């Protein structure tokens, strides 16, 4: 199973998307309920602490600004059990 979570920051967080949880907490819960799930974060958040925490859950991390370039490669990597990080986050 592949799960694609869209993360929204600040007041733009639509209540129908992640009502009282952030993407990292949702990913944690998915991992507990379905340990074989693959997680790919697609987000505008580039804070090193948030990226580190998300990647500690496995899967991948794609910045929305690079989604057109990175999304297919990220999905392929995550489905093969590898991590993927948008190149802009690698420094």
N, CA, C and O atoms as a GROMACS GRO file, in nm:
protein
  364
    1UNK      N    1   0.085  -0.118   0.000
    1UNK     CA    2   0.000   0.000   0.000
    1UNK      C    3   0.089   0.124   0.000
    1UNK      O    4   0.185   0.130   0.076
    2UNK      N    5   0.059   0.219  -0.082
    2UNK     CA    6   0.132   0.345  -0.086
    2UNK      C    7   0.038   0.455  -0.040
    2UNK      O    8  -0.074   0.466  -0.090
    3UNK      N    9   0.083   0.535   0.053
    3UNK     CA   10   0.002   0.644   0.106
    3UNK      C   11   0.069   0.774   0.070
    3UNK      O   12   0.187   0.793   0.097
    4UNK      N   13  -0.004   0.864   0.010
    4UNK     CA   14   0.047   0.995  -0.027
    4UNK      C   15  -0.022   1.097   0.062
    4UNK      O   16  -0.143   1.114   0.055
    5UNK      N   17   0.056   1.164   0.145
    5UNK     CA   18   0.002   1.264   0.237
    5UNK      C   19   0.038   1.403   0.186
    5UNK      O   20   0.155   1.430   0.161
    6UNK      N   21  -0.059   1.488   0.172
    6UNK     CA   22  -0.033   1.627   0.141
    6UNK      C   23  -0.027   1.704   0.272
    6UNK      O   24  -0.115   1.688   0.356
    7UNK      N   25   0.073   1.785   0.289
    7UNK     CA   26   0.087   1.859   0.413
    7UNK      C   27   0.063   2.007   0.387
    7UNK      O   28   0.116   2.064   0.292
    8UNK      N   29  -0.016   2.067   0.470
    8UNK     CA   30  -0.048   2.208   0.457
    8UNK      C   31  -0.005   2.279   0.584
    8UNK      O   32  -0.024   2.226   0.693
    9UNK      N   33   0.053   2.397   0.572
    9UNK     CA   34   0.101   2.467   0.690
    9UNK      C   35   0.010   2.584   0.724
    9UNK      O   36  -0.064   2.635   0.639
   10UNK      N   37   0.017   2.626   0.850
   10UNK     CA   38  -0.054   2.745   0.894
   10UNK      C   39  -0.204   2.735   0.879
   10UNK      O   40  -0.262   2.627   0.891
   11UNK      N   41  -0.266   2.848   0.852
   11UNK     CA   42  -0.412   2.854   0.846
   11UNK      C   43  -0.469   2.795   0.718
   11UNK      O   44  -0.591   2.785   0.704
   12UNK      N   45  -0.384   2.757   0.625
   12UNK     CA   46  -0.435   2.700   0.500
   12UNK      C   47  -0.466   2.551   0.514
   12UNK      O   48  -0.502   2.487   0.415
   13UNK      N   49  -0.455   2.496   0.633
   13UNK     CA   50  -0.483   2.354   0.656
   13UNK      C   51  -0.632   2.329   0.645
   13UNK      O   52  -0.707   2.362   0.737
   14UNK      N   53  -0.677   2.271   0.535
   14UNK     CA   54  -0.821   2.248   0.521
   14UNK      C   55  -0.868   2.144   0.621
   14UNK      O   56  -0.804   2.040   0.636
   15UNK      N   57  -0.978   2.169   0.689
   15UNK     CA   58  -1.027   2.081   0.794
   15UNK      C   59  -1.063   1.942   0.741
   15UNK      O   60  -1.062   1.846   0.817
   16UNK      N   61  -1.095   1.931   0.612
   16UNK     CA   62  -1.129   1.800   0.558
   16UNK      C   63  -1.006   1.715   0.532
   16UNK      O   64  -1.017   1.594   0.512
   17UNK      N   65  -0.888   1.776   0.531
   17UNK     CA   66  -0.766   1.703   0.498
   17UNK      C   67  -0.704   1.638   0.622
   17UNK      O   68  -0.696   1.515   0.630
   18UNK      N   69  -0.662   1.716   0.716
   18UNK     CA   70  -0.600   1.667   0.839
   18UNK      C   71  -0.659   1.746   0.955
   18UNK      O   72  -0.596   1.839   1.004
   19UNK      N   73  -0.778   1.711   1.000
   19UNK     CA   74  -0.853   1.797   1.092
   19UNK      C   75  -0.779   1.838   1.218
   19UNK      O   76  -0.775   1.957   1.249
   20UNK      N   77  -0.721   1.745   1.292
   20UNK     CA   78  -0.653   1.783   1.416
   20UNK      C   79  -0.515   1.721   1.427
   20UNK      O   80  -0.455   1.719   1.534
   21UNK      N   81  -0.465   1.671   1.317
   21UNK     CA   82  -0.336   1.604   1.315
   21UNK      C   83  -0.248   1.665   1.208
   21UNK      O   84  -0.298   1.714   1.106
   22UNK      N   85  -0.117   1.661   1.230
   22UNK     CA   86  -0.028   1.701   1.122
   22UNK      C   87   0.014   1.576   1.045
   22UNK      O   88  -0.014   1.464   1.088
   23UNK      N   89   0.079   1.595   0.933
   23UNK     CA   90   0.115   1.483   0.846
   23UNK      C   91   0.206   1.381   0.913
   23UNK      O   92   0.195   1.261   0.887
   24UNK      N   93   0.295   1.428   0.998
   24UNK     CA   94   0.386   1.336   1.066
   24UNK      C   95   0.308   1.246   1.162
   24UNK      O   96   0.334   1.126   1.169
   25UNK      N   97   0.214   1.302   1.235
   25UNK     CA   98   0.134   1.221   1.327
   25UNK      C   99   0.047   1.122   1.250
   25UNK      O  100   0.031   1.007   1.293
   26UNK      N  101  -0.008   1.164   1.139
   26UNK     CA  102  -0.088   1.073   1.056
   26UNK      C  103   0.001   0.958   1.006
   26UNK      O  104  -0.040   0.842   1.009
   27UNK      N  105   0.123   0.991   0.962
   27UNK     CA  106   0.215   0.888   0.914
   27UNK      C  107   0.250   0.789   1.026
   27UNK      O  108   0.258   0.669   1.002
   28UNK      N  109   0.271   0.840   1.147
   28UNK     CA  110   0.299   0.752   1.261
   28UNK      C  111   0.183   0.653   1.282
   28UNK      O  112   0.204   0.533   1.301
   29UNK      N  113   0.062   0.706   1.279
   29UNK     CA  114  -0.055   0.621   1.302
   29UNK      C  115  -0.073   0.519   1.190
   29UNK      O  116  -0.107   0.404   1.216
   30UNK      N  117  -0.051   0.562   1.067
   30UNK     CA  118  -0.059   0.468   0.955
   30UNK      C  119   0.045   0.357   0.973
   30UNK      O  120   0.015   0.240   0.951
   31UNK      N  121   0.166   0.396   1.013
   31UNK     CA  122   0.273   0.297   1.034
   31UNK      C  123   0.238   0.195   1.141
   31UNK      O  124   0.272   0.078   1.128
   32UNK      N  125   0.171   0.240   1.245
   32UNK     CA  126   0.130   0.147   1.351
   32UNK      C  127   0.018   0.055   1.304
   32UNK      O  128   0.018  -0.064   1.336
   33UNK      N  129  -0.076   0.109   1.230
   33UNK     CA  130  -0.190   0.030   1.182
   33UNK      C  131  -0.153  -0.062   1.066
   33UNK      O  132  -0.209  -0.170   1.051
   34UNK      N  133  -0.060  -0.015   0.985
   34UNK     CA  134  -0.023  -0.089   0.864
   34UNK      C  135   0.128  -0.076   0.841
   34UNK      O  136   0.171   0.004   0.758
   35UNK      N  137   0.208  -0.154   0.914
   35UNK     CA  138   0.353  -0.139   0.910
   35UNK      C  139   0.416  -0.154   0.771
   35UNK      O  140   0.527  -0.106   0.748
   36UNK      N  141   0.349  -0.219   0.679
   36UNK     CA  142   0.405  -0.236   0.544
   36UNK      C  143   0.374  -0.118   0.453
   36UNK      O  144   0.419  -0.115   0.338
   37UNK      N  145   0.300  -0.021   0.503
   37UNK     CA  146   0.267   0.097   0.422
   37UNK      C  147   0.392   0.176   0.389
   37UNK      O  148   0.489   0.177   0.465
   38UNK      N  149   0.388   0.241   0.276
   38UNK     CA  150   0.497   0.329   0.231
   38UNK      C  151   0.447   0.472   0.244
   38UNK      O  152   0.336   0.504   0.202
   39UNK      N  153   0.529   0.558   0.301
   39UNK     CA  154   0.488   0.697   0.325
   39UNK      C  155   0.571   0.791   0.238
   39UNK      O  156   0.694   0.782   0.235
   40UNK      N  157   0.504   0.879   0.168
   40UNK     CA  158   0.569   0.984   0.090
   40UNK      C  159   0.506   1.117   0.128
   40UNK      O  160   0.387   1.140   0.105
   41UNK      N  161   0.585   1.204   0.185
   41UNK     CA  162   0.539   1.338   0.221
   41UNK      C  163   0.557   1.429   0.100
   41UNK      O  164   0.663   1.430   0.038
   42UNK      N  165   0.455   1.504   0.066
   42UNK     CA  166   0.461   1.606  -0.039
   42UNK      C  167   0.415   1.734   0.029
   42UNK      O  168   0.299   1.747   0.067
   43UNK      N  169   0.506   1.829   0.044
   43UNK     CA  170   0.481   1.941   0.132
   43UNK      C  171   0.558   2.066   0.092
   43UNK      O  172   0.650   2.060   0.010
   44UNK      N  173   0.521   2.178   0.150
   44UNK     CA  174   0.596   2.302   0.134
   44UNK      C  175   0.697   2.318   0.247
   44UNK      O  176   0.783   2.405   0.241
   45UNK      N  177   0.686   2.236   0.349
   45UNK     CA  178   0.770   2.248   0.469
   45UNK      C  179   0.912   2.200   0.443
   45UNK      O  180   0.933   2.085   0.404
   46UNK      N  181   1.010   2.289   0.464
   46UNK     CA  182   1.150   2.253   0.440
   46UNK      C  183   1.237   2.265   0.565
   46UNK      O  184   1.359   2.258   0.556
   47UNK      N  185   1.176   2.283   0.680
   47UNK     CA  186   1.250   2.292   0.804
   47UNK      C  187   1.330   2.163   0.826
   47UNK      O  188   1.273   2.054   0.820
   48UNK      N  189   1.461   2.174   0.851
   48UNK     CA  190   1.542   2.054   0.870
   48UNK      C  191   1.488   1.961   0.980
   48UNK      O  192   1.495   1.839   0.966
   49UNK      N  193   1.436   2.018   1.088
   49UNK     CA  194   1.382   1.934   1.195
   49UNK      C  195   1.261   1.855   1.149
   49UNK      O  196   1.248   1.737   1.182
   50UNK      N  197   1.174   1.918   1.074
   50UNK     CA  198   1.054   1.850   1.025
   50UNK      C  199   1.093   1.743   0.922
   50UNK      O  200   1.040   1.632   0.925
   51UNK      N  201   1.184   1.776   0.833
   51UNK     CA  202   1.230   1.679   0.733
   51UNK      C  203   1.292   1.558   0.802
   51UNK      O  204   1.261   1.444   0.767
   52UNK      N  205   1.377   1.583   0.899
   52UNK     CA  206   1.443   1.474   0.973
   52UNK      C  207   1.339   1.384   1.042
   52UNK      O  208   1.348   1.261   1.036
   53UNK      N  209   1.242   1.447   1.107
   53UNK     CA  210   1.139   1.370   1.177
   53UNK      C  211   1.056   1.287   1.079
   53UNK      O  212   1.027   1.170   1.105
   54UNK      N  213   1.020   1.347   0.967
   54UNK     CA  214   0.942   1.274   0.866
   54UNK      C  215   1.022   1.156   0.811
   54UNK      O  216   0.968   1.046   0.797
   55UNK      N  217   1.149   1.178   0.781
   55UNK     CA  218   1.230   1.072   0.724
   55UNK      C  219   1.261   0.962   0.825
   55UNK      O  220   1.292   0.849   0.786
   56UNK      N  221   1.252   0.993   0.953
   56UNK     CA  222   1.272   0.889   1.054
   56UNK      C  223   1.161   0.784   1.047
   56UNK      O  224   1.175   0.673   1.099
   57UNK      N  225   1.050   0.820   0.983
   57UNK     CA  226   0.939   0.727   0.965
   57UNK      C  227   0.954   0.645   0.837
   57UNK      O  228   0.870   0.560   0.807
   58UNK      N  229   1.060   0.671   0.762
   58UNK     CA  230   1.085   0.600   0.637
   58UNK      C  231   1.020   0.672   0.521
   58UNK      O  232   0.959   0.777   0.538
   59UNK      N  233   1.033   0.614   0.404
   59UNK     CA  234   0.965   0.670   0.287
   59UNK      C  235   1.039   0.783   0.220
   59UNK      O  236   1.160   0.776   0.200
   60UNK      N  237   0.966   0.888   0.185
   60UNK     CA  238   1.025   0.996   0.109
   60UNK      C  239   0.967   1.130   0.144
   60UNK      O  240   0.866   1.142   0.213
   61UNK      N  241   1.034   1.234   0.092
   61UNK     CA  242   0.999   1.372   0.123
   61UNK      C  243   1.020   1.456  -0.002
   61UNK      O  244   1.134   1.473  -0.047
   62UNK      N  245   0.911   1.507  -0.057
   62UNK     CA  246   0.917   1.587  -0.179
   62UNK      C  247   0.861   1.725  -0.150
   62UNK      O  248   0.752   1.739  -0.093
   63UNK      N  249   0.936   1.827  -0.189
   63UNK     CA  250   0.885   1.964  -0.179
   63UNK      C  251   0.786   1.988  -0.292
   63UNK      O  252   0.810   1.948  -0.406
   64UNK      N  253   0.676   2.054  -0.261
   64UNK     CA  254   0.575   2.080  -0.363
   64UNK      C  255   0.632   2.156  -0.482
   64UNK      O  256   0.591   2.134  -0.596
   65UNK      N  257   0.727   2.246  -0.456
   65UNK     CA  258   0.786   2.324  -0.565
   65UNK      C  259   0.864   2.235  -0.662
   65UNK      O  260   0.885   2.273  -0.777
   66UNK      N  261   0.906   2.117  -0.618
   66UNK     CA  262   0.981   2.024  -0.702
   66UNK      C  263   0.897   1.901  -0.740
   66UNK      O  264   0.950   1.806  -0.798
   67UNK      N  265   0.770   1.902  -0.708
   67UNK     CA  266   0.686   1.784  -0.730
   67UNK      C  267   0.683   1.742  -0.877
   67UNK      O  268   0.689   1.622  -0.907
   68UNK      N  269   0.674   1.836  -0.968
   68UNK     CA  270   0.669   1.801  -1.110
   68UNK      C  271   0.795   1.727  -1.152
   68UNK      O  272   0.791   1.638  -1.237
   69UNK      N  273   0.908   1.764  -1.092
   69UNK     CA  274   1.035   1.702  -1.127
   69UNK      C  275   1.057   1.571  -1.050
   69UNK      O  276   1.112   1.476  -1.106
   70UNK      N  277   1.016   1.567  -0.923
   70UNK     CA  278   1.056   1.458  -0.833
   70UNK      C  279   0.952   1.352  -0.805
   70UNK      O  280   0.987   1.243  -0.761
   71UNK      N  281   0.825   1.381  -0.828
   71UNK     CA  282   0.720   1.293  -0.777
   71UNK      C  283   0.728   1.150  -0.831
   71UNK      O  284   0.717   1.055  -0.753
   72UNK      N  285   0.745   1.133  -0.959
   72UNK     CA  286   0.750   0.997  -1.015
   72UNK      C  287   0.869   0.919  -0.959
   72UNK      O  288   0.854   0.804  -0.919
   73UNK      N  289   0.986   0.981  -0.956
   73UNK     CA  290   1.104   0.913  -0.902
   73UNK      C  291   1.086   0.882  -0.754
   73UNK      O  292   1.130   0.777  -0.707
   74UNK      N  293   1.022   0.973  -0.682
   74UNK     CA  294   0.998   0.951  -0.539
   74UNK      C  295   0.904   0.833  -0.517
   74UNK      O  296   0.930   0.748  -0.433
   75UNK      N  297   0.796   0.828  -0.593
   75UNK     CA  298   0.702   0.716  -0.582
   75UNK      C  299   0.770   0.582  -0.613
   75UNK      O  300   0.751   0.484  -0.542
   76UNK      N  301   0.849   0.581  -0.719
   76UNK     CA  302   0.920   0.458  -0.755
   76UNK      C  303   1.015   0.415  -0.644
   76UNK      O  304   1.019   0.297  -0.608
   77UNK      N  305   1.091   0.509  -0.590
   77UNK     CA  306   1.187   0.478  -0.483
   77UNK      C  307   1.116   0.425  -0.360
   77UNK      O  308   1.154   0.322  -0.304
   78UNK      N  309   1.012   0.495  -0.317
   78UNK     CA  310   0.940   0.456  -0.196
   78UNK      C  311   0.875   0.319  -0.213
   78UNK      O  312   0.878   0.238  -0.121
   79UNK      N  313   0.816   0.294  -0.328
   79UNK     CA  314   0.754   0.164  -0.352
   79UNK      C  315   0.855   0.050  -0.354
   79UNK      O  316   0.820  -0.066  -0.332
   80UNK      N  317   0.983   0.082  -0.381
   80UNK     CA  318   1.090  -0.018  -0.380
   80UNK      C  319   1.158  -0.026  -0.243
   80UNK      O  320   1.258  -0.096  -0.228
   81UNK      N  321   1.103   0.045  -0.144
   81UNK     CA  322   1.158   0.039  -0.009
   81UNK      C  323   1.276   0.132   0.016
   81UNK      O  324   1.347   0.116   0.115
   82UNK      N  325   1.297   0.228  -0.073
   82UNK     CA  326   1.408   0.322  -0.058
   82UNK      C  327   1.356   0.457  -0.010
   82UNK      O  328   1.237   0.488  -0.024
   83UNK      N  329   1.446   0.536   0.045
   83UNK     CA  330   1.408   0.673   0.081
   83UNK      C  331   1.435   0.764  -0.038
   83UNK      O  332   1.521   0.737  -0.121
   84UNK      N  333   1.358   0.872  -0.043
   84UNK     CA  334   1.376   0.975  -0.146
   84UNK      C  335   1.361   1.109  -0.080
   84UNK      O  336   1.270   1.131   0.000
   85UNK      N  337   1.452   1.202  -0.116
   85UNK     CA  338   1.445   1.339  -0.065
   85UNK      C  339   1.465   1.433  -0.182
   85UNK      O  340   1.558   1.415  -0.261
   86UNK      N  341   1.380   1.534  -0.195
   86UNK     CA  342   1.398   1.634  -0.301
   86UNK      C  343   1.539   1.691  -0.293
   86UNK      O  344   1.590   1.722  -0.185
   87UNK      N  345   1.600   1.703  -0.408
   87UNK     CA  346   1.741   1.746  -0.413
   87UNK      C  347   1.764   1.882  -0.350
   87UNK      O  348   1.873   1.908  -0.298
   88UNK      N  349   1.666   1.970  -0.354
   88UNK     CA  350   1.681   2.102  -0.293
   88UNK      C  351   1.699   2.095  -0.142
   88UNK      O  352   1.747   2.191  -0.081
   89UNK      N  353   1.663   1.984  -0.082
   89UNK     CA  354   1.678   1.969   0.063
   89UNK      C  355   1.813   1.908   0.100
   89UNK      O  356   1.850   1.904   0.218
   90UNK      N  357   1.886   1.861   0.001
   90UNK     CA  358   2.013   1.794   0.028
   90UNK      C  359   2.129   1.890   0.045
   90UNK      O  360   2.240   1.849   0.078
   91UNK      N  361   2.104   2.016   0.022
   91UNK     CA  362   2.207   2.116   0.046
   91UNK      C  363   2.283   2.148  -0.072
   91UNK      O  364   2.374   2.231  -0.067
   0.00000   0.00000   0.00000
